[in-house]
Amino acid sequence: MTVSIYIALSLIIVFVILIMSFAFELLKVMENRKARISFNNDLRYALTNNVILTWSQVKILAETNNLAKREIIVNIKLLISKILSGKSKINKDKVTTLEAYIDNYLQEEPFEEIPIEIRIHFERLKDNLNIHIKDLEPLRDHIVELVKIKNKESVIQKFISFISLFIGIIGLTIAICQVFVWE
């Protein structure tokens, strides 16, 4: 009987660890979402009140909301699409301001969305061969799309791994219970 108690306790500990890891991932996602919403609200408020921010001010706004540069651009692109589709009350003339933010970002970090292993080669091409960034944009965009596809597949694989681990632990629990408890 003592062996089954130890097994039950160890299985409970494993379940608690799994639940805690899932909860921490969920908390990260929720914090990121909260930061994006806060940044979007601040930027929309500025645009609706005709406050024209510089790119450095937009970066400060994002930093105060704990948002990375890459996420700034994603949010700005989403805001542009909402303005153009009429889902936002912001005037369509503000789109040029938002597009200027994207241009400033691409000038500062032209290869930010590319993995570091490939980014180094792009920097060398730009510097050593004096290739203009605009000439590398189609290749950069293609690589960014491939990275997005890879990231989606990675998320799916992580989810499948988590579910498989969970099912495996349940199977192990049933097997151990049959051997020690349900004799």
C-alpha positions, 0 to 999 in steps of 0.5 A: 500500500505504501508503494501506491501512495508514493506513486500517487504522490509522484503523479500528483506532483507531475500533474501540478508541474504540468498545470503550472507550466501551462499557467505560466505560458498563459500568463505570458500570453495575457501580459503580452496581449495587455501590453498590445492593447494598452499601446494600441489605445495610447496610439489611437488616442494620440491619432484621434486627438491630432497628436503627431508623434515622432518615431522615437516618441512611438518607441517610448510609448511602446517601451512604457507598455513593455512592447518590443519593436517588432510588436510595434510594427505588427500593431501599426499594420493592424491599425492601418488595416482597420483604418483602411477598412473603416473599422476605426474612427481615425481619419484615413489621412493618418495612414501616411503617418503610420506608414512613416513609422513603418519606414523608420522602423525598416531603416533602423532595423531592416532585417529584424524579422529575420532569424539571427543566423540569416540576418548576419549574412544580410548585413554583410551583403548590405555593407560589403557589396553596397547593396541597397536595402530596397534591393534585398526587400523581396528576399527579406519578405520571402524569408520572413514569410517562411519564418512565420510558417515555421513558427506556426508549425512550431506552435502546433508541434508544441501543442501536440507534444504537450497533449501527448505528454499529458496522455502518456502520463494518464496512460502511465497512471492507469498502468501503475494503478492496475499493477499496484492498486487494482490487483 
